[in-house]
């Protein structure tokens, strides 16, 4: 989920809240208090050392993280 999509969802769920506060400020406050962005899985390419063969080999790893999706992606 993109950060902007969360702002739209808050505005949709609580349509009058923007009269009392700035939604961007509200989301920033919630993040400062410990609210995490959605959980996502990312594939990371990196090289791993094989001690038996004494060489590096390419590897892919799934990383679980809490992160907003980039705004420039569809």
PyMOL Python script that loads the backbone (N, CA, C, O; Angstrom):
from pymol import cmd

cmd.read_pdbstr("""\
ATOM      1  N   UNK A   1       0.844  -1.167   0.000  1.00  0.00           N
ATOM      2  CA  UNK A   1       0.000   0.000   0.000  1.00  0.00           C
ATOM      3  C   UNK A   1       0.892   1.233   0.000  1.00  0.00           C
ATOM      4  O   UNK A   1       1.880   1.308   0.730  1.00  0.00           O
ATOM      5  N   UNK A   2       0.524   2.188  -0.828  1.00  0.00           N
ATOM      6  CA  UNK A   2       1.245   3.449  -0.881  1.00  0.00           C
ATOM      7  C   UNK A   2       0.775   4.339   0.270  1.00  0.00           C
ATOM      8  O   UNK A   2      -0.350   4.218   0.755  1.00  0.00           O
ATOM      9  N   UNK A   3       1.661   5.230   0.687  1.00  0.00           N
ATOM     10  CA  UNK A   3       1.317   6.150   1.768  1.00  0.00           C
ATOM     11  C   UNK A   3       0.117   7.007   1.361  1.00  0.00           C
ATOM     12  O   UNK A   3      -0.772   7.263   2.173  1.00  0.00           O
ATOM     13  N   UNK A   4       0.097   7.445   0.112  1.00  0.00           N
ATOM     14  CA  UNK A   4      -1.010   8.278  -0.373  1.00  0.00           C
ATOM     15  C   UNK A   4      -2.336   7.504  -0.365  1.00  0.00           C
ATOM     16  O   UNK A   4      -3.395   8.088  -0.138  1.00  0.00           O
ATOM     17  N   UNK A   5      -2.275   6.191  -0.611  1.00  0.00           N
ATOM     18  CA  UNK A   5      -3.489   5.373  -0.559  1.00  0.00           C
ATOM     19  C   UNK A   5      -4.026   5.291   0.870  1.00  0.00           C
ATOM     20  O   UNK A   5      -5.239   5.269   1.081  1.00  0.00           O
ATOM     21  N   UNK A   6      -3.122   5.247   1.849  1.00  0.00           N
ATOM     22  CA  UNK A   6      -3.552   5.240   3.246  1.00  0.00           C
ATOM     23  C   UNK A   6      -4.212   6.560   3.600  1.00  0.00           C
ATOM     24  O   UNK A   6      -5.223   6.579   4.302  1.00  0.00           O
ATOM     25  N   UNK A   7      -3.652   7.666   3.122  1.00  0.00           N
ATOM     26  CA  UNK A   7      -4.255   8.974   3.388  1.00  0.00           C
ATOM     27  C   UNK A   7      -5.663   9.047   2.796  1.00  0.00           C
ATOM     28  O   UNK A   7      -6.577   9.572   3.432  1.00  0.00           O
ATOM     29  N   UNK A   8      -5.840   8.524   1.583  1.00  0.00           N
ATOM     30  CA  UNK A   8      -7.176   8.496   0.957  1.00  0.00           C
ATOM     31  C   UNK A   8      -8.133   7.604   1.749  1.00  0.00           C
ATOM     32  O   UNK A   8      -9.306   7.941   1.907  1.00  0.00           O
ATOM     33  N   UNK A   9      -7.637   6.469   2.245  1.00  0.00           N
ATOM     34  CA  UNK A   9      -8.477   5.555   3.018  1.00  0.00           C
ATOM     35  C   UNK A   9      -8.932   6.204   4.329  1.00  0.00           C
ATOM     36  O   UNK A   9     -10.081   6.045   4.739  1.00  0.00           O
ATOM     37  N   UNK A  10      -8.025   6.935   4.981  1.00  0.00           N
ATOM     38  CA  UNK A  10      -8.402   7.649   6.211  1.00  0.00           C
ATOM     39  C   UNK A  10      -9.457   8.691   5.894  1.00  0.00           C
ATOM     40  O   UNK A  10     -10.441   8.820   6.623  1.00  0.00           O
ATOM     41  N   UNK A  11      -9.266   9.431   4.823  1.00  0.00           N
ATOM     42  CA  UNK A  11     -10.213  10.472   4.429  1.00  0.00           C
ATOM     43  C   UNK A  11     -11.576   9.873   4.094  1.00  0.00           C
ATOM     44  O   UNK A  11     -12.609  10.465   4.407  1.00  0.00           O
ATOM     45  N   UNK A  12     -11.582   8.709   3.465  1.00  0.00           N
ATOM     46  CA  UNK A  12     -12.836   8.050   3.094  1.00  0.00           C
ATOM     47  C   UNK A  12     -13.568   7.518   4.334  1.00  0.00           C
ATOM     48  O   UNK A  12     -14.788   7.638   4.446  1.00  0.00           O
ATOM     49  N   UNK A  13     -12.805   6.931   5.256  1.00  0.00           N
ATOM     50  CA  UNK A  13     -13.393   6.350   6.464  1.00  0.00           C
ATOM     51  C   UNK A  13     -13.876   7.423   7.444  1.00  0.00           C
ATOM     52  O   UNK A  13     -14.894   7.261   8.118  1.00  0.00           O
ATOM     53  N   UNK A  14     -13.123   8.519   7.502  1.00  0.00           N
ATOM     54  CA  UNK A  14     -13.439   9.616   8.426  1.00  0.00           C
ATOM     55  C   UNK A  14     -13.491  10.922   7.627  1.00  0.00           C
ATOM     56  O   UNK A  14     -12.564  11.727   7.707  1.00  0.00           O
ATOM     57  N   UNK A  15     -14.565  11.143   6.856  1.00  0.00           N
ATOM     58  CA  UNK A  15     -14.607  12.260   5.905  1.00  0.00           C
ATOM     59  C   UNK A  15     -14.478  13.655   6.510  1.00  0.00           C
ATOM     60  O   UNK A  15     -14.101  14.585   5.798  1.00  0.00           O
ATOM     61  N   UNK A  16     -14.770  13.830   7.765  1.00  0.00           N
ATOM     62  CA  UNK A  16     -14.688  15.182   8.340  1.00  0.00           C
ATOM     63  C   UNK A  16     -13.420  15.416   9.145  1.00  0.00           C
ATOM     64  O   UNK A  16     -13.208  16.518   9.650  1.00  0.00           O
ATOM     65  N   UNK A  17     -12.574  14.400   9.274  1.00  0.00           N
ATOM     66  CA  UNK A  17     -11.382  14.544  10.111  1.00  0.00           C
ATOM     67  C   UNK A  17     -10.429  15.598   9.559  1.00  0.00           C
ATOM     68  O   UNK A  17      -9.720  16.249  10.327  1.00  0.00           O
ATOM     69  N   UNK A  18     -10.400  15.776   8.228  1.00  0.00           N
ATOM     70  CA  UNK A  18      -9.474  16.761   7.659  1.00  0.00           C
ATOM     71  C   UNK A  18      -9.866  18.189   8.024  1.00  0.00           C
ATOM     72  O   UNK A  18      -9.071  19.112   7.841  1.00  0.00           O
ATOM     73  N   UNK A  19     -11.091  18.385   8.541  1.00  0.00           N
ATOM     74  CA  UNK A  19     -11.484  19.716   9.013  1.00  0.00           C
ATOM     75  C   UNK A  19     -10.798  20.040  10.336  1.00  0.00           C
ATOM     76  O   UNK A  19     -10.573  21.206  10.662  1.00  0.00           O
ATOM     77  N   UNK A  20     -10.469  18.993  11.095  1.00  0.00           N
ATOM     78  CA  UNK A  20      -9.849  19.187  12.402  1.00  0.00           C
ATOM     79  C   UNK A  20      -8.328  19.086  12.355  1.00  0.00           C
ATOM     80  O   UNK A  20      -7.641  19.704  13.169  1.00  0.00           O
ATOM     81  N   UNK A  21      -7.799  18.314  11.411  1.00  0.00           N
ATOM     82  CA  UNK A  21      -6.346  18.155  11.350  1.00  0.00           C
ATOM     83  C   UNK A  21      -5.914  17.861   9.919  1.00  0.00           C
ATOM     84  O   UNK A  21      -6.717  17.503   9.057  1.00  0.00           O
ATOM     85  N   UNK A  22      -4.619  18.026   9.705  1.00  0.00           N
ATOM     86  CA  UNK A  22      -4.008  17.713   8.420  1.00  0.00           C
ATOM     87  C   UNK A  22      -3.775  16.202   8.367  1.00  0.00           C
ATOM     88  O   UNK A  22      -3.135  15.649   9.262  1.00  0.00           O
ATOM     89  N   UNK A  23      -4.278  15.534   7.343  1.00  0.00           N
ATOM     90  CA  UNK A  23      -4.147  14.072   7.277  1.00  0.00           C
ATOM     91  C   UNK A  23      -2.691  13.626   7.191  1.00  0.00           C
ATOM     92  O   UNK A  23      -2.311  12.615   7.783  1.00  0.00           O
ATOM     93  N   UNK A  24      -1.890  14.368   6.465  1.00  0.00           N
ATOM     94  CA  UNK A  24      -0.460  14.041   6.373  1.00  0.00           C
ATOM     95  C   UNK A  24       0.175  14.121   7.760  1.00  0.00           C
ATOM     96  O   UNK A  24       0.960  13.252   8.141  1.00  0.00           O
ATOM     97  N   UNK A  25      -0.166  15.159   8.505  1.00  0.00           N
ATOM     98  CA  UNK A  25       0.341  15.313   9.865  1.00  0.00           C
ATOM     99  C   UNK A  25      -0.150  14.208  10.786  1.00  0.00           C
ATOM    100  O   UNK A  25       0.597  13.721  11.635  1.00  0.00           O
ATOM    101  N   UNK A  26      -1.421  13.810  10.615  1.00  0.00           N
ATOM    102  CA  UNK A  26      -1.983  12.719  11.415  1.00  0.00           C
ATOM    103  C   UNK A  26      -1.219  11.421  11.174  1.00  0.00           C
ATOM    104  O   UNK A  26      -0.859  10.721  12.120  1.00  0.00           O
ATOM    105  N   UNK A  27      -0.973  11.105   9.906  1.00  0.00           N
ATOM    106  CA  UNK A  27      -0.258   9.865   9.585  1.00  0.00           C
ATOM    107  C   UNK A  27       1.181   9.925  10.106  1.00  0.00           C
ATOM    108  O   UNK A  27       1.697   8.934  10.624  1.00  0.00           O
ATOM    109  N   UNK A  28       1.821  11.077   9.971  1.00  0.00           N
ATOM    110  CA  UNK A  28       3.187  11.239  10.497  1.00  0.00           C
ATOM    111  C   UNK A  28       3.188  11.038  12.019  1.00  0.00           C
ATOM    112  O   UNK A  28       4.086  10.390  12.556  1.00  0.00           O
ATOM    113  N   UNK A  29       2.194  11.587  12.707  1.00  0.00           N
ATOM    114  CA  UNK A  29       2.089  11.415  14.157  1.00  0.00           C
ATOM    115  C   UNK A  29       1.922   9.936  14.517  1.00  0.00           C
ATOM    116  O   UNK A  29       2.585   9.438  15.427  1.00  0.00           O
ATOM    117  N   UNK A  30       1.037   9.239  13.803  1.00  0.00           N
ATOM    118  CA  UNK A  30       0.811   7.817  14.085  1.00  0.00           C
ATOM    119  C   UNK A  30       2.085   7.003  13.880  1.00  0.00           C
ATOM    120  O   UNK A  30       2.373   6.093  14.658  1.00  0.00           O
ATOM    121  N   UNK A  31       2.848   7.324  12.838  1.00  0.00           N
ATOM    122  CA  UNK A  31       4.112   6.622  12.593  1.00  0.00           C
ATOM    123  C   UNK A  31       5.119   6.908  13.715  1.00  0.00           C
ATOM    124  O   UNK A  31       5.851   6.016  14.141  1.00  0.00           O
ATOM    125  N   UNK A  32       5.148   8.160  14.187  1.00  0.00           N
ATOM    126  CA  UNK A  32       6.049   8.510  15.297  1.00  0.00           C
ATOM    127  C   UNK A  32       5.688   7.748  16.570  1.00  0.00           C
ATOM    128  O   UNK A  32       6.556   7.457  17.393  1.00  0.00           O
ATOM    129  N   UNK A  33       4.409   7.429  16.728  1.00  0.00           N
ATOM    130  CA  UNK A  33       3.952   6.713  17.917  1.00  0.00           C
ATOM    131  C   UNK A  33       4.176   5.210  17.810  1.00  0.00           C
ATOM    132  O   UNK A  33       3.929   4.481  18.771  1.00  0.00           O
ATOM    133  N   UNK A  34       4.641   4.733  16.654  1.00  0.00           N
ATOM    134  CA  UNK A  34       4.969   3.318  16.507  1.00  0.00           C
ATOM    135  C   UNK A  34       4.120   2.550  15.515  1.00  0.00           C
ATOM    136  O   UNK A  34       4.332   1.351  15.338  1.00  0.00           O
ATOM    137  N   UNK A  35       3.152   3.206  14.853  1.00  0.00           N
ATOM    138  CA  UNK A  35       2.364   2.511  13.836  1.00  0.00           C
ATOM    139  C   UNK A  35       3.285   2.141  12.669  1.00  0.00           C
ATOM    140  O   UNK A  35       4.020   2.985  12.157  1.00  0.00           O
ATOM    141  N   UNK A  36       3.238   0.902  12.268  1.00  0.00           N
ATOM    142  CA  UNK A  36       4.079   0.437  11.173  1.00  0.00           C
ATOM    143  C   UNK A  36       3.323   0.475   9.856  1.00  0.00           C
ATOM    144  O   UNK A  36       2.111   0.263   9.837  1.00  0.00           O
ATOM    145  N   UNK A  37       4.020   0.743   8.749  1.00  0.00           N
ATOM    146  CA  UNK A  37       3.402   0.578   7.438  1.00  0.00           C
ATOM    147  C   UNK A  37       3.035  -0.895   7.229  1.00  0.00           C
ATOM    148  O   UNK A  37       3.430  -1.744   8.028  1.00  0.00           O
ATOM    149  N   UNK A  38       2.287  -1.208   6.169  1.00  0.00           N
ATOM    150  CA  UNK A  38       1.898  -2.593   5.923  1.00  0.00           C
ATOM    151  C   UNK A  38       3.109  -3.516   5.749  1.00  0.00           C
ATOM    152  O   UNK A  38       4.180  -3.088   5.319  1.00  0.00           O
ATOM    153  N   UNK A  39       2.914  -4.772   6.090  1.00  0.00           N
ATOM    154  CA  UNK A  39       3.953  -5.775   5.903  1.00  0.00           C
ATOM    155  C   UNK A  39       4.029  -6.129   4.423  1.00  0.00           C
ATOM    156  O   UNK A  39       3.006  -6.255   3.749  1.00  0.00           O
ATOM    157  N   UNK A  40       5.231  -6.285   3.934  1.00  0.00           N
ATOM    158  CA  UNK A  40       5.424  -6.633   2.528  1.00  0.00           C
ATOM    159  C   UNK A  40       6.590  -7.607   2.409  1.00  0.00           C
ATOM    160  O   UNK A  40       7.447  -7.679   3.291  1.00  0.00           O
ATOM    161  N   UNK A  41       6.611  -8.350   1.315  1.00  0.00           N
ATOM    162  CA  UNK A  41       7.697  -9.283   1.038  1.00  0.00           C
ATOM    163  C   UNK A  41       8.466  -8.760  -0.164  1.00  0.00           C
ATOM    164  O   UNK A  41       7.879  -8.440  -1.198  1.00  0.00           O
ATOM    165  N   UNK A  42       9.763  -8.678  -0.023  1.00  0.00           N
ATOM    166  CA  UNK A  42      10.627  -8.202  -1.090  1.00  0.00           C
ATOM    167  C   UNK A  42      11.635  -9.281  -1.434  1.00  0.00           C
ATOM    168  O   UNK A  42      12.130  -9.982  -0.552  1.00  0.00           O
ATOM    169  N   UNK A  43      11.937  -9.413  -2.714  1.00  0.00           N
ATOM    170  CA  UNK A  43      12.988 -10.330  -3.147  1.00  0.00           C
ATOM    171  C   UNK A  43      14.282  -9.529  -3.272  1.00  0.00           C
ATOM    172  O   UNK A  43      14.317  -8.484  -3.921  1.00  0.00           O
ATOM    173  N   UNK A  44      15.344 -10.032  -2.644  1.00  0.00           N
ATOM    174  CA  UNK A  44      16.636  -9.360  -2.668  1.00  0.00           C
ATOM    175  C   UNK A  44      17.639 -10.278  -3.334  1.00  0.00           C
ATOM    176  O   UNK A  44      17.768 -11.448  -2.971  1.00  0.00           O
ATOM    177  N   UNK A  45      18.353  -9.734  -4.320  1.00  0.00           N
ATOM    178  CA  UNK A  45      19.435 -10.471  -4.978  1.00  0.00           C
ATOM    179  C   UNK A  45      20.752 -10.073  -4.305  1.00  0.00           C
ATOM    180  O   UNK A  45      21.041  -8.890  -4.129  1.00  0.00           O
ATOM    181  N   UNK A  46      21.525 -11.059  -3.941  1.00  0.00           N
ATOM    182  CA  UNK A  46      22.827 -10.774  -3.386  1.00  0.00           C
ATOM    183  C   UNK A  46      23.722 -11.988  -3.542  1.00  0.00           C
ATOM    184  O   UNK A  46      23.247 -13.083  -3.846  1.00  0.00           O
ATOM    185  N   UNK A  47      25.016 -11.796  -3.335  1.00  0.00           N
ATOM    186  CA  UNK A  47      25.978 -12.895  -3.450  1.00  0.00           C
ATOM    187  C   UNK A  47      26.235 -13.482  -2.076  1.00  0.00           C
ATOM    188  O   UNK A  47      26.324 -12.771  -1.074  1.00  0.00           O
ATOM    189  N   UNK A  48      26.349 -14.792  -2.061  1.00  0.00           N
ATOM    190  CA  UNK A  48      26.564 -15.513  -0.807  1.00  0.00           C
ATOM    191  C   UNK A  48      27.873 -16.306  -0.911  1.00  0.00           C
ATOM    192  O   UNK A  48      28.206 -16.825  -1.977  1.00  0.00           O
ATOM    193  N   UNK A  49      28.590 -16.394   0.171  1.00  0.00           N
ATOM    194  CA  UNK A  49      29.861 -17.124   0.198  1.00  0.00           C
ATOM    195  C   UNK A  49      29.619 -18.586   0.539  1.00  0.00           C
ATOM    196  O   UNK A  49      28.957 -18.899   1.528  1.00  0.00           O
ATOM    197  N   UNK A  50      30.161 -19.487  -0.291  1.00  0.00           N
ATOM    198  CA  UNK A  50      30.082 -20.920  -0.021  1.00  0.00           C
ATOM    199  C   UNK A  50      31.443 -21.365   0.523  1.00  0.00           C
ATOM    200  O   UNK A  50      32.407 -21.450  -0.237  1.00  0.00           O
ATOM    201  N   UNK A  51      31.533 -21.646   1.817  1.00  0.00           N
ATOM    202  CA  UNK A  51      32.836 -22.003   2.399  1.00  0.00           C
ATOM    203  C   UNK A  51      33.390 -23.330   1.873  1.00  0.00           C
ATOM    204  O   UNK A  51      34.606 -23.519   1.828  1.00  0.00           O
ATOM    205  N   UNK A  52      32.505 -24.249   1.474  1.00  0.00           N
ATOM    206  CA  UNK A  52      32.991 -25.539   0.959  1.00  0.00           C
ATOM    207  C   UNK A  52      33.661 -25.381  -0.397  1.00  0.00           C
ATOM    208  O   UNK A  52      34.723 -25.951  -0.646  1.00  0.00           O
ATOM    209  N   UNK A  53      33.026 -24.597  -1.277  1.00  0.00           N
ATOM    210  CA  UNK A  53      33.588 -24.402  -2.620  1.00  0.00           C
ATOM    211  C   UNK A  53      34.550 -23.221  -2.678  1.00  0.00           C
ATOM    212  O   UNK A  53      35.230 -23.017  -3.684  1.00  0.00           O
ATOM    213  N   UNK A  54      34.605 -22.441  -1.592  1.00  0.00           N
ATOM    214  CA  UNK A  54      35.469 -21.261  -1.531  1.00  0.00           C
ATOM    215  C   UNK A  54      35.185 -20.300  -2.686  1.00  0.00           C
ATOM    216  O   UNK A  54      36.097 -19.818  -3.357  1.00  0.00           O
ATOM    217  N   UNK A  55      33.893 -20.036  -2.897  1.00  0.00           N
ATOM    218  CA  UNK A  55      33.524 -19.080  -3.946  1.00  0.00           C
ATOM    219  C   UNK A  55      32.189 -18.425  -3.618  1.00  0.00           C
ATOM    220  O   UNK A  55      31.425 -18.901  -2.778  1.00  0.00           O
ATOM    221  N   UNK A  56      31.936 -17.330  -4.301  1.00  0.00           N
ATOM    222  CA  UNK A  56      30.674 -16.616  -4.163  1.00  0.00           C
ATOM    223  C   UNK A  56      29.676 -17.162  -5.171  1.00  0.00           C
ATOM    224  O   UNK A  56      30.061 -17.563  -6.269  1.00  0.00           O
ATOM    225  N   UNK A  57      28.410 -17.183  -4.815  1.00  0.00           N
ATOM    226  CA  UNK A  57      27.380 -17.592  -5.760  1.00  0.00           C
ATOM    227  C   UNK A  57      26.158 -16.694  -5.582  1.00  0.00           C
ATOM    228  O   UNK A  57      25.894 -16.208  -4.482  1.00  0.00           O
ATOM    229  N   UNK A  58      25.413 -16.476  -6.670  1.00  0.00           N
ATOM    230  CA  UNK A  58      24.240 -15.603  -6.580  1.00  0.00           C
ATOM    231  C   UNK A  58      23.136 -16.265  -5.756  1.00  0.00           C
ATOM    232  O   UNK A  58      22.966 -17.484  -5.778  1.00  0.00           O
ATOM    233  N   UNK A  59      22.407 -15.449  -5.045  1.00  0.00           N
ATOM    234  CA  UNK A  59      21.343 -15.958  -4.190  1.00  0.00           C
ATOM    235  C   UNK A  59      20.179 -14.974  -4.194  1.00  0.00           C
ATOM    236  O   UNK A  59      20.369 -13.771  -4.373  1.00  0.00           O
ATOM    237  N   UNK A  60      18.992 -15.492  -3.996  1.00  0.00           N
ATOM    238  CA  UNK A  60      17.801 -14.670  -3.829  1.00  0.00           C
ATOM    239  C   UNK A  60      17.238 -14.965  -2.448  1.00  0.00           C
ATOM    240  O   UNK A  60      17.264 -16.102  -1.979  1.00  0.00           O
ATOM    241  N   UNK A  61      16.738 -13.939  -1.820  1.00  0.00           N
ATOM    242  CA  UNK A  61      16.182 -14.133  -0.488  1.00  0.00           C
ATOM    243  C   UNK A  61      14.914 -13.300  -0.347  1.00  0.00           C
ATOM    244  O   UNK A  61      14.834 -12.169  -0.827  1.00  0.00           O
ATOM    245  N   UNK A  62      13.934 -13.882   0.318  1.00  0.00           N
ATOM    246  CA  UNK A  62      12.687 -13.163   0.607  1.00  0.00           C
ATOM    247  C   UNK A  62      12.863 -12.430   1.926  1.00  0.00           C
ATOM    248  O   UNK A  62      13.200 -13.032   2.946  1.00  0.00           O
ATOM    249  N   UNK A  63      12.634 -11.143   1.894  1.00  0.00           N
ATOM    250  CA  UNK A  63      12.754 -10.312   3.088  1.00  0.00           C
ATOM    251  C   UNK A  63      11.362  -9.798   3.450  1.00  0.00           C
ATOM    252  O   UNK A  63      10.663  -9.239   2.604  1.00  0.00           O
ATOM    253  N   UNK A  64      10.969  -9.987   4.691  1.00  0.00           N
ATOM    254  CA  UNK A  64       9.711  -9.437   5.196  1.00  0.00           C
ATOM    255  C   UNK A  64      10.028  -8.119   5.888  1.00  0.00           C
ATOM    256  O   UNK A  64      10.906  -8.044   6.748  1.00  0.00           O
ATOM    257  N   UNK A  65       9.301  -7.088   5.498  1.00  0.00           N
ATOM    258  CA  UNK A  65       9.574  -5.766   6.046  1.00  0.00           C
ATOM    259  C   UNK A  65       8.278  -4.964   6.125  1.00  0.00           C
ATOM    260  O   UNK A  65       7.297  -5.290   5.457  1.00  0.00           O
ATOM    261  N   UNK A  66       8.281  -3.933   6.927  1.00  0.00           N
ATOM    262  CA  UNK A  66       7.161  -3.002   6.996  1.00  0.00           C
ATOM    263  C   UNK A  66       7.593  -1.744   6.265  1.00  0.00           C
ATOM    264  O   UNK A  66       8.486  -1.025   6.713  1.00  0.00           O
ATOM    265  N   UNK A  67       6.945  -1.485   5.129  1.00  0.00           N
ATOM    266  CA  UNK A  67       7.411  -0.403   4.281  1.00  0.00           C
ATOM    267  C   UNK A  67       6.281   0.049   3.366  1.00  0.00           C
ATOM    268  O   UNK A  67       5.506  -0.771   2.873  1.00  0.00           O
ATOM    269  N   UNK A  68       6.190   1.359   3.141  1.00  0.00           N
ATOM    270  CA  UNK A  68       5.227   1.873   2.174  1.00  0.00           C
ATOM    271  C   UNK A  68       5.734   1.570   0.774  1.00  0.00           C
ATOM    272  O   UNK A  68       6.937   1.627   0.522  1.00  0.00           O
ATOM    273  N   UNK A  69       4.820   1.248  -0.141  1.00  0.00           N
ATOM    274  CA  UNK A  69       5.209   1.048  -1.534  1.00  0.00           C
ATOM    275  C   UNK A  69       5.628   2.406  -2.113  1.00  0.00           C
ATOM    276  O   UNK A  69       5.096   3.439  -1.708  1.00  0.00           O
ATOM    277  N   UNK A  70       6.570   2.409  -3.049  1.00  0.00           N
ATOM    278  CA  UNK A  70       6.965   3.667  -3.682  1.00  0.00           C
ATOM    279  C   UNK A  70       5.762   4.315  -4.390  1.00  0.00           C
ATOM    280  O   UNK A  70       4.928   3.620  -4.970  1.00  0.00           O
ATOM    281  N   UNK A  71       5.685   5.616  -4.336  1.00  0.00           N
ATOM    282  CA  UNK A  71       4.563   6.344  -4.925  1.00  0.00           C
ATOM    283  C   UNK A  71       4.572   6.281  -6.454  1.00  0.00           C
ATOM    284  O   UNK A  71       3.525   6.434  -7.083  1.00  0.00           O
ATOM    285  N   UNK A  72       5.740   6.058  -7.056  1.00  0.00           N
ATOM    286  CA  UNK A  72       5.824   6.080  -8.518  1.00  0.00           C
ATOM    287  C   UNK A  72       5.424   4.770  -9.170  1.00  0.00           C
ATOM    288  O   UNK A  72       5.356   4.695 -10.397  1.00  0.00           O
ATOM    289  N   UNK A  73       5.154   3.717  -8.371  1.00  0.00           N
ATOM    290  CA  UNK A  73       4.706   2.442  -8.929  1.00  0.00           C
ATOM    291  C   UNK A  73       3.186   2.415  -9.013  1.00  0.00           C
ATOM    292  O   UNK A  73       2.499   3.004  -8.179  1.00  0.00           O
ATOM    293  N   UNK A  74       2.665   1.727 -10.026  1.00  0.00           N
ATOM    294  CA  UNK A  74       1.199   1.591 -10.191  1.00  0.00           C
ATOM    295  C   UNK A  74       0.663   0.514  -9.310  1.00  0.00           C
ATOM    296  O   UNK A  74      -0.541   0.256  -9.313  1.00  0.00           O
TER     297      UNK A  74
END
""", "prot")
cmd.dss("prot")
cmd.show_as("cartoon", "prot")
cmd.util.cbc("prot")
cmd.orient("prot")
